[in-house]
Amino acid sequence: MKFRHNGDELGIFIINNYFCEMNFPSKVLEKAVEEISGLPGIGKKSALRLALHLLRQPQSQGVALGNALQKLVTDIKYCKECHNFSDEDICEICSNQKRNDEILCVVEDVRDVMAIENTAKFFGKYLVLGGKISPMEGIGPHQLNISSIENKLNEGKVKELIFALSATMEGDTTAYYLYKKFKNFPVTFSSIARGIAVGDELEYADEISLGRSIVNRLPYNEKN
């Protein structure tokens, strides 16, 4: 197989044992494949294909990708209010005056915010915990953004606290912990309706089911 970049021959790749052993004609290419294969779900075979694809494209495309990745790791911020990803200190959701300050939706991950926003059924605000309580993984309450929930409840604006957590043992444990910790605050507790199958991660739910779960949320108590 021959690959060309700007008219220059890169060489012939000899890949033995279904890509288990690779002979690279370039240390630069080898380093690129090594870094790409470090991403989740990408092995060296896929990493090589991606690297070769980039080499076949106009140089400007590779430069644009590199610049975008650099900005991703250097410029992105966490919202000071909800811990969502943001370009500014306060994200667009928290700074939107049309959003309802009285409803606070607690989620595990930024991806869950994106999933719920895609339903166009929720108009309150969010609090990203940054995970869920999981003793097996060594994650306890103090490693999550629980203090931010307490700060918001102390401000007195929040009237309803929604637990939009995964329907897993860890998600239920986290919801129960939060309920016990904050049950003396004058707020209504609710959880998304179980239109989400037990054991499912929120980010993988289809938008219709997730939207219905938000709209038809249920009162939360320690028996849930």
ChimeraX commands (.cxc) that place a marker at each C-alpha (Angstrom):
marker #1 position 0.00,0.00,0.00 radius 0.5
marker #1 position 1.37,3.42,-0.91 radius 0.5
marker #1 position 0.25,6.66,0.64 radius 0.5
marker #1 position 1.14,10.12,-0.57 radius 0.5
marker #1 position 1.14,13.49,1.17 radius 0.5
marker #1 position 1.75,16.56,-0.98 radius 0.5
marker #1 position 3.14,14.31,-3.69 radius 0.5
marker #1 position 5.79,12.73,-1.44 radius 0.5
marker #1 position 5.78,8.98,-0.99 radius 0.5
marker #1 position 5.42,8.06,2.70 radius 0.5
marker #1 position 6.43,4.42,2.20 radius 0.5
marker #1 position 5.03,0.94,2.40 radius 0.5
marker #1 position 3.44,-0.16,5.67 radius 0.5
marker #1 position 4.05,-3.78,6.64 radius 0.5
marker #1 position 1.53,-4.83,9.25 radius 0.5
marker #1 position 1.93,-8.31,10.71 radius 0.5
marker #1 position -0.55,-10.36,12.70 radius 0.5
marker #1 position -3.53,-8.09,12.01 radius 0.5
marker #1 position -1.83,-4.91,13.12 radius 0.5
marker #1 position -0.38,-6.43,16.30 radius 0.5
marker #1 position 3.08,-5.40,15.11 radius 0.5
marker #1 position 3.64,-2.20,13.16 radius 0.5
marker #1 position 6.68,-1.02,11.29 radius 0.5
marker #1 position 6.54,2.76,11.02 radius 0.5
marker #1 position 8.61,4.61,8.42 radius 0.5
marker #1 position 8.28,7.80,10.49 radius 0.5
marker #1 position 8.71,8.51,14.19 radius 0.5
marker #1 position 6.28,11.42,13.81 radius 0.5
marker #1 position 3.59,9.08,12.47 radius 0.5
marker #1 position 4.33,6.51,15.16 radius 0.5
marker #1 position 3.94,9.15,17.89 radius 0.5
marker #1 position 0.65,10.36,16.38 radius 0.5
marker #1 position -0.73,6.80,16.29 radius 0.5
marker #1 position 0.40,6.25,19.87 radius 0.5
marker #1 position -1.42,9.37,21.10 radius 0.5
marker #1 position -4.60,8.71,19.11 radius 0.5
marker #1 position -4.78,5.10,20.32 radius 0.5
marker #1 position -4.77,6.41,23.89 radius 0.5
marker #1 position -8.33,7.70,23.37 radius 0.5
marker #1 position -11.20,5.51,24.67 radius 0.5
marker #1 position -12.38,2.88,22.22 radius 0.5
marker #1 position -9.60,3.46,19.69 radius 0.5
marker #1 position -6.99,0.77,19.12 radius 0.5
marker #1 position -3.80,1.12,17.14 radius 0.5
marker #1 position -5.45,-0.17,13.98 radius 0.5
marker #1 position -8.12,2.55,14.10 radius 0.5
marker #1 position -5.54,5.14,15.19 radius 0.5
marker #1 position -3.43,4.36,12.12 radius 0.5
marker #1 position -6.44,4.72,9.84 radius 0.5
marker #1 position -7.27,8.11,11.36 radius 0.5
marker #1 position -3.68,9.31,11.05 radius 0.5
marker #1 position -3.49,8.22,7.40 radius 0.5
marker #1 position -6.85,9.85,6.68 radius 0.5
marker #1 position -5.50,13.16,8.03 radius 0.5
marker #1 position -2.41,12.86,5.86 radius 0.5
marker #1 position -4.59,12.48,2.77 radius 0.5
marker #1 position -6.51,15.67,3.56 radius 0.5
marker #1 position -5.42,19.25,2.84 radius 0.5
marker #1 position -2.89,20.41,5.40 radius 0.5
marker #1 position -5.29,23.13,6.57 radius 0.5
marker #1 position -7.74,20.49,7.83 radius 0.5
marker #1 position -5.15,18.85,10.07 radius 0.5
marker #1 position -4.01,22.24,11.37 radius 0.5
marker #1 position -7.63,23.20,12.13 radius 0.5
marker #1 position -8.14,19.94,14.04 radius 0.5
marker #1 position -4.95,20.50,16.01 radius 0.5
marker #1 position -5.98,24.06,16.91 radius 0.5
marker #1 position -9.43,22.90,17.98 radius 0.5
marker #1 position -7.97,20.20,20.24 radius 0.5
marker #1 position -5.51,22.66,21.75 radius 0.5
marker #1 position -8.32,25.10,22.56 radius 0.5
marker #1 position -10.35,22.22,23.99 radius 0.5
marker #1 position -7.75,21.52,26.67 radius 0.5
marker #1 position -6.62,25.11,27.30 radius 0.5
marker #1 position -9.68,27.34,26.87 radius 0.5
marker #1 position -12.70,25.36,28.07 radius 0.5
marker #1 position -13.98,26.24,31.55 radius 0.5
marker #1 position -16.31,24.83,34.17 radius 0.5
marker #1 position -19.29,27.03,34.95 radius 0.5
marker #1 position -18.95,28.47,38.46 radius 0.5
marker #1 position -22.68,28.04,39.04 radius 0.5
marker #1 position -23.48,24.54,37.78 radius 0.5
marker #1 position -20.11,22.94,36.79 radius 0.5
marker #1 position -21.20,22.50,33.17 radius 0.5
marker #1 position -18.64,23.07,30.40 radius 0.5
marker #1 position -18.54,26.68,29.31 radius 0.5
marker #1 position -16.60,29.22,27.27 radius 0.5
marker #1 position -17.12,31.81,30.01 radius 0.5
marker #1 position -17.11,31.76,33.82 radius 0.5
marker #1 position -20.90,31.38,33.77 radius 0.5
marker #1 position -22.48,29.09,31.15 radius 0.5
marker #1 position -25.25,30.12,28.76 radius 0.5
marker #1 position -27.89,28.17,30.69 radius 0.5
marker #1 position -27.11,29.76,34.06 radius 0.5
marker #1 position -26.88,33.24,32.56 radius 0.5
marker #1 position -30.19,32.85,30.69 radius 0.5
marker #1 position -32.76,34.94,32.57 radius 0.5
marker #1 position -35.59,33.01,30.90 radius 0.5
marker #1 position -34.61,29.83,32.76 radius 0.5
marker #1 position -36.49,29.02,35.96 radius 0.5
marker #1 position -34.27,29.54,39.02 radius 0.5
marker #1 position -36.76,27.68,41.22 radius 0.5
marker #1 position -36.15,24.27,39.62 radius 0.5
marker #1 position -32.74,22.67,39.98 radius 0.5
marker #1 position -32.00,19.45,38.09 radius 0.5
marker #1 position -29.16,17.39,39.58 radius 0.5
marker #1 position -27.26,15.25,37.06 radius 0.5
marker #1 position -24.12,13.16,37.19 radius 0.5
marker #1 position -22.32,14.35,34.09 radius 0.5
marker #1 position -22.15,17.12,31.51 radius 0.5
marker #1 position -23.38,14.61,28.92 radius 0.5
marker #1 position -26.63,14.31,30.90 radius 0.5
marker #1 position -27.18,18.07,30.61 radius 0.5
marker #1 position -26.76,17.78,26.86 radius 0.5
marker #1 position -29.18,14.83,26.72 radius 0.5
marker #1 position -31.91,16.65,28.68 radius 0.5
marker #1 position -31.43,19.88,26.72 radius 0.5
marker #1 position -31.97,17.92,23.50 radius 0.5
marker #1 position -35.49,17.04,24.70 radius 0.5
marker #1 position -36.48,20.75,24.82 radius 0.5
marker #1 position -38.75,19.83,27.76 radius 0.5
marker #1 position -36.84,21.32,30.68 radius 0.5
marker #1 position -36.54,25.03,31.39 radius 0.5
marker #1 position -34.97,25.09,34.83 radius 0.5
marker #1 position -31.29,25.03,35.74 radius 0.5
marker #1 position -28.76,22.30,36.42 radius 0.5
marker #1 position -26.17,21.16,38.90 radius 0.5
marker #1 position -23.55,18.71,37.62 radius 0.5
marker #1 position -22.33,16.45,40.41 radius 0.5
marker #1 position -19.31,15.21,38.50 radius 0.5
marker #1 position -20.13,11.55,39.16 radius 0.5
marker #1 position -22.09,9.40,41.57 radius 0.5
marker #1 position -21.37,7.80,44.92 radius 0.5
marker #1 position -19.63,4.48,44.24 radius 0.5
marker #1 position -17.68,2.83,47.09 radius 0.5
marker #1 position -16.46,0.15,44.66 radius 0.5
marker #1 position -14.72,2.86,42.62 radius 0.5
marker #1 position -13.61,4.78,45.69 radius 0.5
marker #1 position -15.94,7.73,44.98 radius 0.5
marker #1 position -17.50,9.27,48.07 radius 0.5
marker #1 position -19.78,12.28,48.66 radius 0.5
marker #1 position -16.87,14.64,49.30 radius 0.5
marker #1 position -15.54,14.06,45.78 radius 0.5
marker #1 position -18.77,15.33,44.21 radius 0.5
marker #1 position -20.14,18.88,43.84 radius 0.5
marker #1 position -22.66,18.40,46.64 radius 0.5
marker #1 position -21.62,21.58,48.47 radius 0.5
marker #1 position -22.79,23.57,45.43 radius 0.5
marker #1 position -26.30,22.17,45.89 radius 0.5
marker #1 position -26.26,23.26,49.53 radius 0.5
marker #1 position -25.12,26.75,48.54 radius 0.5
marker #1 position -28.01,27.08,46.10 radius 0.5
marker #1 position -30.53,25.81,48.64 radius 0.5
marker #1 position -29.21,28.30,51.21 radius 0.5
marker #1 position -29.87,31.12,48.75 radius 0.5
marker #1 position -33.58,30.30,49.06 radius 0.5
marker #1 position -34.43,30.47,45.36 radius 0.5
marker #1 position -34.76,26.74,44.69 radius 0.5
marker #1 position -38.26,25.32,45.24 radius 0.5
marker #1 position -37.82,21.93,43.58 radius 0.5
marker #1 position -34.84,19.61,43.43 radius 0.5
marker #1 position -34.99,17.02,40.63 radius 0.5
marker #1 position -32.83,13.91,40.78 radius 0.5
marker #1 position -32.05,13.08,37.15 radius 0.5
marker #1 position -29.60,10.31,37.94 radius 0.5
marker #1 position -28.94,6.99,36.25 radius 0.5
marker #1 position -31.30,4.14,37.11 radius 0.5
marker #1 position -28.49,2.15,38.71 radius 0.5
marker #1 position -27.64,1.15,42.26 radius 0.5
marker #1 position -25.04,3.94,42.43 radius 0.5
marker #1 position -27.52,6.48,41.05 radius 0.5
marker #1 position -30.18,5.46,43.57 radius 0.5
marker #1 position -27.61,5.56,46.39 radius 0.5
marker #1 position -26.59,9.09,45.39 radius 0.5
marker #1 position -30.21,10.27,45.20 radius 0.5
marker #1 position -30.95,8.78,48.64 radius 0.5
marker #1 position -27.88,10.43,50.15 radius 0.5
marker #1 position -28.87,13.83,48.74 radius 0.5
marker #1 position -32.45,13.43,49.96 radius 0.5
marker #1 position -31.34,12.58,53.51 radius 0.5
marker #1 position -28.85,15.45,53.53 radius 0.5
marker #1 position -31.24,18.11,52.29 radius 0.5
marker #1 position -34.67,16.85,53.41 radius 0.5
marker #1 position -35.02,19.59,56.04 radius 0.5
marker #1 position -34.85,22.34,53.42 radius 0.5
marker #1 position -38.21,23.78,52.30 radius 0.5
marker #1 position -38.03,22.26,48.81 radius 0.5
marker #1 position -39.94,19.62,46.87 radius 0.5
marker #1 position -37.94,16.55,45.90 radius 0.5
marker #1 position -38.68,14.71,42.68 radius 0.5
marker #1 position -37.02,12.21,40.37 radius 0.5
marker #1 position -37.39,11.61,36.66 radius 0.5
marker #1 position -40.10,9.06,35.86 radius 0.5
marker #1 position -38.85,5.57,35.16 radius 0.5
marker #1 position -39.38,5.84,31.45 radius 0.5
marker #1 position -35.66,5.12,31.60 radius 0.5
marker #1 position -35.00,1.41,31.95 radius 0.5
marker #1 position -33.38,0.31,35.22 radius 0.5
marker #1 position -29.65,0.00,34.71 radius 0.5
marker #1 position -29.55,2.47,31.81 radius 0.5
marker #1 position -27.22,5.45,31.68 radius 0.5
marker #1 position -29.10,8.72,31.08 radius 0.5
marker #1 position -26.99,9.78,28.11 radius 0.5
marker #1 position -28.06,6.72,26.10 radius 0.5
marker #1 position -31.81,7.23,26.56 radius 0.5
marker #1 position -33.80,8.29,23.51 radius 0.5
marker #1 position -35.02,11.89,23.55 radius 0.5
marker #1 position -38.74,11.02,23.67 radius 0.5
marker #1 position -38.41,8.76,26.74 radius 0.5
marker #1 position -36.11,11.20,28.48 radius 0.5
marker #1 position -38.41,14.13,27.71 radius 0.5
marker #1 position -41.41,12.27,29.12 radius 0.5
marker #1 position -39.41,11.35,32.21 radius 0.5
marker #1 position -38.68,15.02,32.89 radius 0.5
marker #1 position -42.27,16.16,32.27 radius 0.5
marker #1 position -43.77,13.28,34.30 radius 0.5
marker #1 position -41.26,13.41,37.15 radius 0.5
marker #1 position -42.32,11.87,40.43 radius 0.5
marker #1 position -42.18,13.06,44.04 radius 0.5
marker #1 position -39.06,11.73,45.70 radius 0.5
marker #1 position -38.96,10.26,49.19 radius 0.5
marker #1 position -36.74,7.78,51.00 radius 0.5
marker #1 position -38.93,4.88,49.81 radius 0.5
marker #1 position -38.06,5.53,46.14 radius 0.5
marker link #1:1,2 radius 0.2
marker link #1:2,3 radius 0.2
marker link #1:3,4 radius 0.2
marker link #1:4,5 radius 0.2
marker link #1:5,6 radius 0.2
marker link #1:6,7 radius 0.2
marker link #1:7,8 radius 0.2
marker link #1:8,9 radius 0.2
marker link #1:9,10 radius 0.2
marker link #1:10,11 radius 0.2
marker link #1:11,12 radius 0.2
marker link #1:12,13 radius 0.2
marker link #1:13,14 radius 0.2
marker link #1:14,15 radius 0.2
marker link #1:15,16 radius 0.2
marker link #1:16,17 radius 0.2
marker link #1:17,18 radius 0.2
marker link #1:18,19 radius 0.2
marker link #1:19,20 radius 0.2
marker link #1:20,21 radius 0.2
marker link #1:21,22 radius 0.2
marker link #1:22,23 radius 0.2
marker link #1:23,24 radius 0.2
marker link #1:24,25 radius 0.2
marker link #1:25,26 radius 0.2
marker link #1:26,27 radius 0.2
marker link #1:27,28 radius 0.2
marker link #1:28,29 radius 0.2
marker link #1:29,30 radius 0.2
marker link #1:30,31 radius 0.2
marker link #1:31,32 radius 0.2
marker link #1:32,33 radius 0.2
marker link #1:33,34 radius 0.2
marker link #1:34,35 radius 0.2
marker link #1:35,36 radius 0.2
marker link #1:36,37 radius 0.2
marker link #1:37,38 radius 0.2
marker link #1:38,39 radius 0.2
marker link #1:39,40 radius 0.2
marker link #1:40,41 radius 0.2
marker link #1:41,42 radius 0.2
marker link #1:42,43 radius 0.2
marker link #1:43,44 radius 0.2
marker link #1:44,45 radius 0.2
marker link #1:45,46 radius 0.2
marker link #1:46,47 radius 0.2
marker link #1:47,48 radius 0.2
marker link #1:48,49 radius 0.2
marker link #1:49,50 radius 0.2
marker link #1:50,51 radius 0.2
marker link #1:51,52 radius 0.2
marker link #1:52,53 radius 0.2
marker link #1:53,54 radius 0.2
marker link #1:54,55 radius 0.2
marker link #1:55,56 radius 0.2
marker link #1:56,57 radius 0.2
marker link #1:57,58 radius 0.2
marker link #1:58,59 radius 0.2
marker link #1:59,60 radius 0.2
marker link #1:60,61 radius 0.2
marker link #1:61,62 radius 0.2
marker link #1:62,63 radius 0.2
marker link #1:63,64 radius 0.2
marker link #1:64,65 radius 0.2
marker link #1:65,66 radius 0.2
marker link #1:66,67 radius 0.2
marker link #1:67,68 radius 0.2
marker link #1:68,69 radius 0.2
marker link #1:69,70 radius 0.2
marker link #1:70,71 radius 0.2
marker link #1:71,72 radius 0.2
marker link #1:72,73 radius 0.2
marker link #1:73,74 radius 0.2
marker link #1:74,75 radius 0.2
marker link #1:75,76 radius 0.2
marker link #1:76,77 radius 0.2
marker link #1:77,78 radius 0.2
marker link #1:78,79 radius 0.2
marker link #1:79,80 radius 0.2
marker link #1:80,81 radius 0.2
marker link #1:81,82 radius 0.2
marker link #1:82,83 radius 0.2
marker link #1:83,84 radius 0.2
marker link #1:84,85 radius 0.2
marker link #1:85,86 radius 0.2
marker link #1:86,87 radius 0.2
marker link #1:87,88 radius 0.2
marker link #1:88,89 radius 0.2
marker link #1:89,90 radius 0.2
marker link #1:90,91 radius 0.2
marker link #1:91,92 radius 0.2
marker link #1:92,93 radius 0.2
marker link #1:93,94 radius 0.2
marker link #1:94,95 radius 0.2
marker link #1:95,96 radius 0.2
marker link #1:96,97 radius 0.2
marker link #1:97,98 radius 0.2
marker link #1:98,99 radius 0.2
marker link #1:99,100 radius 0.2
marker link #1:100,101 radius 0.2
marker link #1:101,102 radius 0.2
marker link #1:102,103 radius 0.2
marker link #1:103,104 radius 0.2
marker link #1:104,105 radius 0.2
marker link #1:105,106 radius 0.2
marker link #1:106,107 radius 0.2
marker link #1:107,108 radius 0.2
marker link #1:108,109 radius 0.2
marker link #1:109,110 radius 0.2
marker link #1:110,111 radius 0.2
marker link #1:111,112 radius 0.2
marker link #1:112,113 radius 0.2
marker link #1:113,114 radius 0.2
marker link #1:114,115 radius 0.2
marker link #1:115,116 radius 0.2
marker link #1:116,117 radius 0.2
marker link #1:117,118 radius 0.2
marker link #1:118,119 radius 0.2
marker link #1:119,120 radius 0.2
marker link #1:120,121 radius 0.2
marker link #1:121,122 radius 0.2
marker link #1:122,123 radius 0.2
marker link #1:123,124 radius 0.2
marker link #1:124,125 radius 0.2
marker link #1:125,126 radius 0.2
marker link #1:126,127 radius 0.2
marker link #1:127,128 radius 0.2
marker link #1:128,129 radius 0.2
marker link #1:129,130 radius 0.2
marker link #1:130,131 radius 0.2
marker link #1:131,132 radius 0.2
marker link #1:132,133 radius 0.2
marker link #1:133,134 radius 0.2
marker link #1:134,135 radius 0.2
marker link #1:135,136 radius 0.2
marker link #1:136,137 radius 0.2
marker link #1:137,138 radius 0.2
marker link #1:138,139 radius 0.2
marker link #1:139,140 radius 0.2
marker link #1:140,141 radius 0.2
marker link #1:141,142 radius 0.2
marker link #1:142,143 radius 0.2
marker link #1:143,144 radius 0.2
marker link #1:144,145 radius 0.2
marker link #1:145,146 radius 0.2
marker link #1:146,147 radius 0.2
marker link #1:147,148 radius 0.2
marker link #1:148,149 radius 0.2
marker link #1:149,150 radius 0.2
marker link #1:150,151 radius 0.2
marker link #1:151,152 radius 0.2
marker link #1:152,153 radius 0.2
marker link #1:153,154 radius 0.2
marker link #1:154,155 radius 0.2
marker link #1:155,156 radius 0.2
marker link #1:156,157 radius 0.2
marker link #1:157,158 radius 0.2
marker link #1:158,159 radius 0.2
marker link #1:159,160 radius 0.2
marker link #1:160,161 radius 0.2
marker link #1:161,162 radius 0.2
marker link #1:162,163 radius 0.2
marker link #1:163,164 radius 0.2
marker link #1:164,165 radius 0.2
marker link #1:165,166 radius 0.2
marker link #1:166,167 radius 0.2
marker link #1:167,168 radius 0.2
marker link #1:168,169 radius 0.2
marker link #1:169,170 radius 0.2
marker link #1:170,171 radius 0.2
marker link #1:171,172 radius 0.2
marker link #1:172,173 radius 0.2
marker link #1:173,174 radius 0.2
marker link #1:174,175 radius 0.2
marker link #1:175,176 radius 0.2
marker link #1:176,177 radius 0.2
marker link #1:177,178 radius 0.2
marker link #1:178,179 radius 0.2
marker link #1:179,180 radius 0.2
marker link #1:180,181 radius 0.2
marker link #1:181,182 radius 0.2
marker link #1:182,183 radius 0.2
marker link #1:183,184 radius 0.2
marker link #1:184,185 radius 0.2
marker link #1:185,186 radius 0.2
marker link #1:186,187 radius 0.2
marker link #1:187,188 radius 0.2
marker link #1:188,189 radius 0.2
marker link #1:189,190 radius 0.2
marker link #1:190,191 radius 0.2
marker link #1:191,192 radius 0.2
marker link #1:192,193 radius 0.2
marker link #1:193,194 radius 0.2
marker link #1:194,195 radius 0.2
marker link #1:195,196 radius 0.2
marker link #1:196,197 radius 0.2
marker link #1:197,198 radius 0.2
marker link #1:198,199 radius 0.2
marker link #1:199,200 radius 0.2
marker link #1:200,201 radius 0.2
marker link #1:201,202 radius 0.2
marker link #1:202,203 radius 0.2
marker link #1:203,204 radius 0.2
marker link #1:204,205 radius 0.2
marker link #1:205,206 radius 0.2
marker link #1:206,207 radius 0.2
marker link #1:207,208 radius 0.2
marker link #1:208,209 radius 0.2
marker link #1:209,210 radius 0.2
marker link #1:210,211 radius 0.2
marker link #1:211,212 radius 0.2
marker link #1:212,213 radius 0.2
marker link #1:213,214 radius 0.2
marker link #1:214,215 radius 0.2
marker link #1:215,216 radius 0.2
marker link #1:216,217 radius 0.2
marker link #1:217,218 radius 0.2
marker link #1:218,219 radius 0.2
marker link #1:219,220 radius 0.2
marker link #1:220,221 radius 0.2
marker link #1:221,222 radius 0.2
marker link #1:222,223 radius 0.2
marker link #1:223,224 radius 0.2
view
